[in-house]
Amino acid sequence: KDIERVNRYESEQERNRLKRQLTNNINHELKTPVASIQVCLETLLSGIALSEEKRQKLIERCYAHNDRLRRLLNDVSLITRMEDGSALINRKKVVINEIIDEIAEELAVMPEDERLKLHTDFGEEVVVDGNPSLIGSIFRNLTENAIAYSEGKNIYISLLENSEKACHIRFEDDGKGVEPKHLPHLFERFYSVDKGRSRQKGGTGLGLAIVKHAVQFHGGTITATNRPNGGLRFDFTLSKHNIA
């Protein structure tokens, strides 16, 4: 009994530590878009003469940062709900093709220096019994990871298998990849291949951890490898039925 109490205490302490770390990282991540929105709105409200083009760009920038905030808050909500238990997460029919179309639309309106070209190879419709937000977070976090760290120009999303029980999807970029020693740790919370670069990008270190949890929630597995010709390759499966 004493050992059980010690184990429970240590487990609770570790959960509290992770929560504090999570809160600190989230606070840091929220500051940048909030500050950018503030600057844009102050400029718009200052009364200085602005061309219609400049005014439109400021509005679009506000919208983009607001959308970023929305997605950040959604990610925080997702990881909290996953920790609280899968019974709290609603399930419905999700068309994977529609999720990928949304990613393509989001990439199309990104600043040119951040935009990657999306190539898809989905020969048929793929439907999963799952949660739209969680499945969306898989593709969005993988996309954001490629934009932030790959230094590549292209993203490739392919359907490798679509059976009655599961689908197998491959997500790749054509960047520089990572050193093999980092591959087993990419899905760990707060793990960074390059800590200085991660801080510069303002990442929370939660993206790929959310991806892994979301895949597992849908009864699947995910692996990360380097592509032979450069870049990262993520292979993951999603069960069609009987998810967690």
C-alpha positions in Angstrom: 0.0 0.0 0.0 2.8 2.4 0.8 4.4 1.7 -2.6 1.0 2.3 -4.3 0.7 5.7 -2.4 4.2 6.7 -3.5 3.5 5.7 -7.1 0.3 7.7 -7.1 2.0 10.7 -5.5 4.8 10.6 -8.1 2.3 10.2 -10.9 0.3 13.2 -9.7 3.5 15.3 -9.4 4.5 14.4 -12.9 1.0 15.3 -14.3 1.2 18.7 -12.4 4.7 19.3 -13.8 3.5 18.6 -17.4 0.4 20.8 -16.9 2.6 23.7 -15.7 5.0 23.2 -18.6 2.0 23.0 -21.0 0.6 26.3 -19.6 3.9 28.1 -19.9 4.4 27.0 -23.5 0.8 27.9 -24.5 1.1 31.4 -23.0 4.3 31.9 -25.0 2.6 30.7 -28.2 -0.4 33.0 -27.8 1.6 36.2 -27.3 2.8 36.5 -30.9 -0.6 36.5 -32.8 -2.2 38.7 -30.1 0.6 41.2 -30.4 0.3 41.2 -34.2 -3.4 41.7 -34.1 -2.9 44.6 -31.7 -0.5 46.3 -34.0 -2.7 45.9 -37.0 -5.8 47.2 -35.2 -3.9 50.2 -33.7 -2.7 51.1 -37.3 -6.3 50.8 -38.7 -7.7 52.9 -35.8 -5.0 55.5 -35.7 -6.6 57.7 -38.4 -3.5 57.8 -40.6 -4.0 57.7 -44.4 -3.9 54.2 -45.7 -4.3 53.0 -49.3 -7.2 50.5 -49.8 -4.6 47.8 -50.6 -2.7 48.5 -47.3 -5.9 48.5 -45.3 -7.0 45.2 -46.9 -3.6 43.6 -46.1 -3.9 44.7 -42.4 -7.4 43.2 -42.2 -6.2 40.0 -43.9 -3.3 39.8 -41.4 -5.7 40.2 -38.5 -7.9 37.5 -39.9 -4.9 35.1 -40.4 -3.6 35.7 -36.8 -7.1 35.3 -35.4 -7.4 32.0 -37.2 -4.1 31.0 -35.8 -5.4 31.8 -32.3 -8.5 29.8 -32.9 -6.5 26.8 -34.0 -4.2 27.1 -31.1 -7.1 27.1 -28.7 -8.6 24.2 -30.5 -5.3 22.3 -30.0 -5.3 23.0 -26.3 -8.9 21.9 -26.0 -8.1 18.7 -27.9 -5.2 17.7 -25.8 -7.1 18.5 -22.6 -10.1 16.4 -23.8 -7.9 13.5 -24.8 -6.3 13.5 -21.4 -9.7 13.7 -19.7 -10.9 10.7 -21.5 -12.1 9.7 -25.0 -15.8 9.4 -23.8 -15.9 13.3 -23.9 -15.1 13.4 -27.6 -18.0 13.2 -30.1 -17.8 10.9 -33.1 -19.3 11.1 -36.6 -18.7 10.2 -40.2 -15.6 12.1 -41.4 -14.6 12.3 -45.0 -10.8 12.5 -45.1 -10.8 14.0 -48.6 -12.7 17.1 -47.3 -10.2 17.6 -44.5 -7.4 17.6 -47.1 -9.3 20.0 -49.3 -9.5 22.4 -46.3 -5.7 22.1 -45.8 -5.2 23.0 -49.5 -7.5 26.1 -49.1 -5.6 27.2 -46.0 -2.2 26.8 -47.7 -3.5 28.8 -50.7 -4.1 32.0 -48.6 -0.9 31.8 -46.6 2.0 34.3 -47.1 4.1 33.2 -50.1 7.2 32.7 -48.0 5.4 30.3 -45.8 3.4 28.5 -48.4 4.2 24.9 -49.6 2.7 23.3 -52.6 0.3 20.4 -51.8 0.3 17.3 -54.0 -2.4 14.7 -53.3 -2.8 11.1 -54.5 -6.2 10.0 -53.2 -7.9 7.8 -55.8 -11.1 7.4 -53.8 -13.3 8.8 -51.0 -12.1 7.8 -47.5 -14.7 7.8 -44.7 -13.8 7.2 -41.0 -16.0 7.0 -37.9 -14.2 9.6 -35.9 -13.9 13.1 -34.6 -13.5 15.9 -37.3 -11.5 18.2 -35.0 -9.0 15.4 -34.0 -8.6 14.2 -37.6 -8.2 17.7 -38.8 -5.5 18.3 -36.2 -3.5 15.4 -37.6 -3.2 17.0 -41.0 -2.9 20.6 -39.8 -0.1 19.8 -37.3 1.8 17.8 -39.8 1.4 20.6 -42.3 2.5 23.3 -39.8 5.5 21.1 -38.8 6.5 20.9 -42.5 6.1 24.7 -43.0 8.0 25.6 -39.8 10.9 23.1 -40.0 11.3 21.2 -43.2 12.7 24.0 -45.4 11.1 22.2 -48.3 8.8 23.4 -51.1 6.3 20.6 -51.3 4.0 18.4 -49.3 2.7 15.1 -50.5 -0.3 13.3 -49.1 -1.0 9.8 -50.4 -3.6 7.1 -49.8 -1.7 3.8 -49.6 -4.5 1.6 -48.5 -8.3 1.9 -48.0 -9.9 -1.3 -46.7 -13.1 -1.9 -44.9 -11.3 -1.9 -41.6 -8.7 0.9 -41.9 -6.9 3.4 -44.1 -3.2 3.9 -44.5 -2.1 7.5 -45.3 1.4 8.9 -46.0 2.3 12.5 -45.4 5.7 13.7 -46.7 7.7 16.8 -47.3 10.8 17.4 -49.5 12.9 19.2 -46.9 16.0 18.2 -45.1 14.6 15.6 -42.7 16.1 15.1 -39.3 19.1 13.2 -37.9 18.1 9.5 -37.2 18.7 9.9 -33.5 15.8 12.4 -33.3 13.2 10.2 -35.1 12.2 8.1 -32.0 11.5 11.3 -30.0 9.6 13.4 -32.5 6.2 12.6 -30.9 7.3 13.4 -27.4 5.8 16.6 -25.8 8.1 19.6 -25.9 10.8 17.6 -27.8 12.7 19.9 -30.1 15.3 18.9 -32.7 16.7 22.4 -32.5 15.7 24.2 -29.3 16.9 27.6 -30.5 15.1 27.3 -33.8 12.0 26.1 -32.1 11.9 29.1 -29.8 12.4 31.3 -32.8 9.4 29.7 -34.5 7.3 30.1 -31.3 6.2 26.4 -31.2 4.7 24.9 -28.2 6.2 21.5 -28.8 2.7 19.9 -28.7 1.9 19.5 -32.4 3.3 16.1 -33.1 2.3 14.8 -29.7 -1.3 15.8 -30.6 -0.9 14.0 -33.9 0.1 10.8 -32.2 -2.7 11.0 -29.6 -5.3 11.7 -32.3 -4.1 8.8 -34.4 -4.2 6.5 -31.4 -7.7 7.7 -30.5 -8.8 6.5 -33.9 -7.3 3.1 -33.4 -4.2 3.7 -35.5 -0.4 4.0 -35.3 2.0 6.5 -36.7 5.8 6.3 -37.6 8.3 8.9 -38.7 11.2 8.2 -41.1 13.4 10.1 -43.4 12.7 9.9 -47.1 15.4 8.5 -49.3 15.7 11.7 -51.3 15.3 14.1 -48.3 12.4 15.2 -46.1 10.3 13.6 -43.5 7.8 10.8 -44.1 4.9 10.1 -41.7 3.0 6.9 -42.2 -0.2 6.5 -40.2 -3.3 4.3 -40.1 -6.9 5.2 -39.0 -9.4 2.5 -38.1 -12.7 2.8 -39.8 -14.7 1.5 -36.9 -14.5 0.5 -33.2 -12.3 3.5 -32.2 -11.2 4.1 -28.6 
